[in-house]
Structures are given as structure tokens and as C-alpha cells.
Amino acid sequence: MYGSWLDLTPLWALFCGAVLTVAGSILVGLRIGSAMRHKGIKESVGTTVGAALGLLAFMLGFTFNMTADRFDVRKQLFINEISAISTSYLRAGFLPAPYDREIRQLLRDYVRERTVDYADQEAVQTAIKRSEAIHQRMWSLIEIMNHEQPLTMAAGLLVRSLNEVIDLHTQRVVVGLQFRIPLTIWIGLFAVTLLTMMLVGYQCAQQRQKQHAVNAVLAIIFAAVVTLIMDLDRGVSGSGRVNQQPWLDLQSQLETWPVTASPNLKRNG
């Protein structure tokens, strides 16, 4: 997928490539405009350049909003999953031994497996597979317990929260790793950018304006915005990644909570 090589390419390389592309488009426009002027062909394209810049700004804003909205969704799913795991851990105490201990230990392992370096795509894929294996193991324990005796209402609450954990995991994988800006939008954005910058260069040549510094700044600005959008589109591996500190706090919290109720508490209950 196109997202794979974009994720593996360093941001500085993407930025430099974008600067060179935009600057090259301006130079092409300058060459064409100079050639047309020498042939005695003079055209006023100021209105066209303004309309093209406006369209380009609209497309950049639209694409940026797509990545920003996706960031908000990832953040909300992240918070919901932490809450669902905490709730499942507490509700696992309603189960009879040894299921309470096993479910809680699996939830601890689940959180530990998901604490990975998201810049390492291989580690992320491994964590996803292990997480799904833990899902299957926890659900198998619920099925075994249900075959031994019908689930109580309290156990049913655990089933509901475990369902939520599994569903949120799937949603986070889909939104964070699979939902990306479509390739057609990237192609359209780059096409509009190249043509617009060519028009800018063409107008400068027609008006005999030497604005090399201004054109350089313009190339850097547009390249910076495009690079920012690419970075945000990376999701879990970009700088727009959701802060993982709440997940680390959850891991520390689960390590301090008991795996099973003490014998005295069970006896008193």
C-alpha cells in the first residue's frame, strides 16, 4: 500500500521532496512565462492565479481536517478502551475461582502486550496478533465457565465489558492503521499544487518580477503544510500519535490491583 512507503520515509525526506517539487513547478512556470514573453505573447493570469491559490488552500484545509478528525476519533477510542479494560478487570472479580485470577492475569498481559514502540511496524503487528490471541483465550474461559454453570448477572456484566474491549480494539486498529487519506485525494492535491505553482511562476515571468526569495518562502510554506498532513496521516507512528501515558498509567494500576480477592474477603462475603 502507498501508506507503507510513506510511513517508512523520514519526515525530513518528505519535506525536502515537497520543497523541491513545489520549487521545480515554479521554475517551470517561470521558464514557460519567459518563453511566451519573448515571443510577444503577454497574458494577465492574476485572476487565474488567485482562483488556483484559493482552490489549493481549500484542498489543503479539507485534507488537514480529515487527519484532524481522525486524530480526535483515535483519542476517544483510546480513552474508551482504557475505561473498558479497567471495568473488565474489576468485574472479573465477580467470577468464581480460578476464572477470576485467569481473566485478570490475561488483562494484565493484554495491556503489557500493547505497550510497544509504535514506530516499529513489525512490533505493532506482533502486538495485534498477540492481543487477538488473548481475546480468544478470555472468551474461551467464559464459554467453559458457562458450560459448567449458567452465567450469573454479575458475570454477564463482565461479558458485556469484554465485548467492548474486543470491539474497541478492532476499531482502533481500523482507524489507526487502515483508515488513511485515499490515494486519489493525494494525487488530486499534488496535481493542483503543481499546476498552481506553475501559474505563480508564469505570472512572475509575464510581469518581469524577480521574486526568488518570495517564491522560495512560498515553496517552503506549502511543503511544510503538506508534510504536516502526511505526518498526521501516519496515525500511530507519526507525531500526531495519541499520548500513551494513560496506557502506561493503566498498566501500573493493574499491577497494583489484586489478581484475586483475599480469602478473608471471600469468607466474609
C-alpha positions as CSV (number, residue, x, y, z in Angstrom):
1,M,0.0,0.0,0.0
2,Y,1.1,3.6,-0.6
3,G,0.9,4.2,3.1
4,S,3.7,1.7,3.8
5,W,6.4,3.7,2.0
6,L,5.1,7.0,3.3
7,D,5.3,5.6,6.8
8,L,8.9,4.4,6.2
9,T,10.1,7.6,4.6
10,P,11.6,10.1,7.1
11,L,9.8,13.3,7.5
12,W,12.8,15.4,6.5
13,A,13.0,13.5,3.3
14,L,9.3,14.1,2.6
15,F,9.7,17.8,3.4
16,C,12.7,18.2,1.1
17,G,11.0,16.3,-1.7
18,A,7.9,18.6,-1.3
19,V,10.1,21.7,-1.4
20,L,11.9,20.6,-4.5
21,T,8.7,19.6,-6.2
22,V,7.0,23.0,-5.5
23,A,10.1,25.0,-6.3
24,G,10.6,23.0,-9.5
25,S,7.0,23.7,-10.5
26,I,7.6,27.5,-10.0
27,L,10.7,27.3,-12.1
28,V,8.9,25.5,-14.9
29,G,6.3,28.2,-14.8
30,L,9.0,30.9,-15.0
31,R,10.6,29.2,-18.0
32,I,7.3,29.0,-19.8
33,G,6.3,32.5,-19.0
34,S,9.7,33.9,-20.1
35,A,9.5,32.0,-23.4
36,M,6.0,33.3,-24.1
37,R,7.0,36.9,-23.3
38,H,10.0,36.7,-25.7
39,K,7.5,35.6,-28.4
40,G,5.5,38.7,-27.7
41,I,2.7,36.8,-26.0
42,K,1.5,38.6,-22.9
43,E,-1.3,37.3,-20.8
44,S,-2.7,38.5,-17.5
45,V,-3.3,35.5,-15.3
46,G,-3.6,37.3,-12.0
47,T,-7.3,36.3,-11.6
48,T,-6.5,32.7,-12.5
49,V,-3.6,32.5,-10.0
50,G,-5.8,33.9,-7.3
51,A,-8.5,31.3,-8.0
52,A,-6.0,28.5,-8.2
53,L,-4.4,29.5,-4.8
54,G,-7.8,29.7,-3.3
55,L,-8.7,26.2,-4.5
56,L,-5.4,24.8,-3.3
57,A,-5.9,26.4,0.1
58,F,-9.4,24.8,0.2
59,M,-8.0,21.3,-0.6
60,L,-5.2,21.7,1.9
61,G,-7.7,22.7,4.6
62,F,-10.1,19.8,3.6
63,T,-7.3,17.3,3.8
64,F,-6.0,18.6,7.1
65,N,-9.5,18.4,8.6
66,M,-9.6,14.8,7.6
67,T,-6.5,14.0,9.5
68,A,-7.5,16.2,12.5
69,D,-10.9,14.5,12.8
70,R,-9.2,11.1,12.6
71,F,-6.9,12.1,15.4
72,D,-10.0,13.1,17.6
73,V,-11.6,9.7,16.9
74,R,-8.4,7.8,17.8
75,K,-8.1,9.7,21.0
76,Q,-11.7,9.0,22.0
77,L,-11.3,5.3,21.2
78,F,-8.1,5.2,23.2
79,I,-9.8,6.6,26.3
80,N,-12.8,4.3,25.9
81,E,-10.6,1.2,25.6
82,I,-8.7,2.2,28.8
83,S,-12.1,2.6,30.6
84,A,-13.4,-0.8,29.2
85,I,-10.2,-2.6,30.4
86,S,-10.4,-1.2,33.9
87,T,-14.1,-2.1,34.1
88,S,-13.4,-5.6,32.9
89,Y,-10.6,-6.1,35.4
90,L,-12.9,-5.1,38.3
91,R,-15.9,-7.1,37.1
92,A,-13.6,-10.2,36.7
93,G,-13.7,-10.3,40.5
94,F,-17.4,-11.5,40.2
95,L,-16.2,-14.8,38.7
96,P,-15.6,-17.9,40.8
97,A,-12.1,-19.2,41.2
98,P,-9.9,-19.9,39.2
99,Y,-11.6,-17.9,36.5
100,D,-11.2,-14.6,38.3
101,R,-7.5,-14.9,38.5
102,E,-7.1,-16.1,34.9
103,I,-9.1,-13.3,33.4
104,R,-7.4,-10.7,35.4
105,Q,-3.9,-12.1,34.6
106,L,-4.9,-12.1,30.9
107,L,-6.0,-8.5,31.1
108,R,-2.6,-7.6,32.6
109,D,-0.8,-9.4,29.8
110,Y,-3.1,-7.7,27.3
111,V,-2.1,-4.2,28.5
112,R,1.5,-5.3,28.6
113,E,1.5,-6.6,25.0
114,R,0.0,-3.4,23.7
115,T,2.8,-1.3,25.3
116,V,5.1,-1.2,22.2
117,D,7.1,1.2,20.1
118,Y,4.6,2.2,17.5
119,A,7.3,3.4,15.2
120,D,8.3,-0.3,14.8
121,Q,5.6,-1.7,12.4
122,E,6.7,-5.3,12.9
123,A,6.3,-4.9,16.7
124,V,2.9,-3.4,16.2
125,Q,1.7,-6.2,14.0
126,T,3.0,-8.8,16.5
127,A,1.2,-7.0,19.4
128,I,-2.0,-7.0,17.4
129,K,-1.8,-10.8,16.8
130,R,-1.0,-11.5,20.5
131,S,-3.8,-9.2,21.6
132,E,-6.3,-11.1,19.5
133,A,-5.0,-14.4,20.9
134,I,-5.7,-13.0,24.4
135,H,-9.2,-12.1,23.3
136,Q,-9.8,-15.6,22.1
137,R,-8.4,-17.1,25.4
138,M,-10.6,-14.9,27.6
139,W,-13.7,-15.7,25.6
140,S,-12.9,-19.4,25.7
141,L,-12.7,-19.2,29.5
142,I,-16.2,-17.5,29.6
143,E,-17.6,-20.3,27.4
144,I,-16.1,-23.0,29.6
145,M,-17.5,-21.4,32.7
146,N,-20.9,-21.1,31.1
147,H,-20.9,-24.8,30.2
148,E,-20.1,-25.6,33.8
149,Q,-23.0,-23.5,35.1
150,P,-25.1,-20.7,33.7
151,L,-23.6,-17.3,34.0
152,T,-24.8,-15.0,36.8
153,M,-26.0,-11.5,36.2
154,A,-22.6,-10.2,37.5
155,A,-20.7,-12.4,35.1
156,G,-23.0,-11.1,32.3
157,L,-21.7,-7.6,33.1
158,L,-18.2,-8.9,32.6
159,V,-19.2,-10.4,29.2
160,R,-20.5,-7.0,28.2
161,S,-17.3,-5.2,29.1
162,L,-15.1,-7.8,27.4
163,N,-17.2,-7.4,24.3
164,E,-16.5,-3.7,24.5
165,V,-12.7,-4.3,24.9
166,I,-12.7,-6.5,21.8
167,D,-14.8,-4.1,19.7
168,L,-12.7,-1.1,20.7
169,H,-9.5,-3.0,19.8
170,T,-10.9,-3.6,16.3
171,Q,-12.0,0.0,15.9
172,R,-8.6,1.3,17.0
173,V,-6.8,-1.0,14.5
174,V,-9.0,0.1,11.7
175,V,-9.0,3.8,12.4
176,G,-5.3,4.0,13.4
177,L,-3.8,1.7,10.8
178,Q,-6.2,1.2,7.9
179,F,-8.2,4.4,7.5
180,R,-5.9,6.7,5.6
181,I,-6.3,9.6,3.2
182,P,-7.3,8.0,-0.1
183,L,-4.6,7.9,-2.8
184,T,-6.9,9.7,-5.2
185,I,-7.0,12.7,-2.8
186,W,-3.2,12.8,-2.6
187,I,-3.0,12.7,-6.4
188,G,-5.5,15.5,-6.8
189,L,-3.8,17.5,-4.1
190,F,-0.4,17.2,-5.7
191,A,-1.8,17.9,-9.2
192,V,-3.5,21.1,-8.0
193,T,-0.3,22.1,-6.2
194,L,2.0,21.6,-9.2
195,L,-0.3,23.4,-11.6
196,T,-0.9,26.3,-9.1
197,M,2.8,26.8,-8.5
198,M,3.4,26.7,-12.3
199,L,0.8,29.5,-12.7
200,V,2.6,31.5,-10.0
201,G,5.9,31.2,-11.8
202,Y,4.2,32.0,-15.1
203,Q,2.7,35.2,-13.7
204,C,6.0,36.4,-12.3
205,A,7.7,35.9,-15.7
206,Q,4.9,37.7,-17.5
207,Q,5.2,40.7,-15.2
208,R,9.0,40.5,-15.2
209,Q,9.1,40.3,-11.4
210,K,12.1,38.7,-9.8
211,Q,10.7,37.3,-6.6
212,H,13.1,34.4,-5.9
213,A,13.0,34.9,-2.2
214,V,9.2,35.2,-2.1
215,N,8.9,32.1,-4.3
216,A,11.3,30.2,-2.0
217,V,9.2,31.1,1.0
218,L,6.0,30.1,-0.8
219,A,7.5,26.7,-1.6
220,I,8.6,26.1,2.0
221,I,5.2,27.1,3.3
222,F,3.2,24.8,1.1
223,A,5.8,22.0,1.6
224,A,5.5,22.3,5.3
225,V,1.7,22.1,5.3
226,V,1.8,19.0,3.0
227,T,4.4,17.4,5.2
228,L,2.3,18.1,8.3
229,I,-0.7,16.4,6.8
230,M,1.4,13.4,5.8
231,D,2.7,13.2,9.4
232,L,-0.7,13.3,10.9
233,D,-2.0,10.7,8.4
234,R,0.5,8.2,9.8
235,G,-1.6,7.8,12.9
236,V,0.1,5.6,15.4
237,S,3.6,6.2,14.1
238,G,3.5,10.0,13.4
239,S,3.9,13.0,15.7
240,G,0.1,13.1,15.8
241,R,0.1,9.9,17.8
242,V,-2.2,9.9,20.9
243,N,-0.2,10.4,24.1
244,Q,0.4,6.9,25.5
245,Q,0.9,8.0,29.2
246,P,-2.7,7.0,30.2
247,W,-2.0,3.5,28.9
248,L,1.2,3.3,31.0
249,D,-0.7,4.5,34.0
250,L,-3.3,1.8,33.4
251,Q,-0.5,-0.8,33.3
252,S,0.9,0.4,36.6
253,Q,-2.5,0.5,38.1
254,L,-3.4,-3.1,37.1
255,E,-0.1,-4.3,38.5
256,T,-1.0,-2.9,41.9
257,W,-4.6,-4.2,42.0
258,P,-5.1,-7.7,43.4
259,V,-5.5,-10.6,40.9
260,T,-8.0,-12.3,43.2
261,A,-9.9,-11.4,46.3
262,S,-8.2,-12.3,49.6
263,P,-9.5,-15.4,51.4
264,N,-10.8,-13.3,54.3
265,L,-12.8,-11.1,52.0
266,K,-14.3,-14.1,50.2
267,R,-15.1,-15.8,53.6
268,N,-16.7,-12.6,55.0
269,G,-18.7,-12.1,51.8
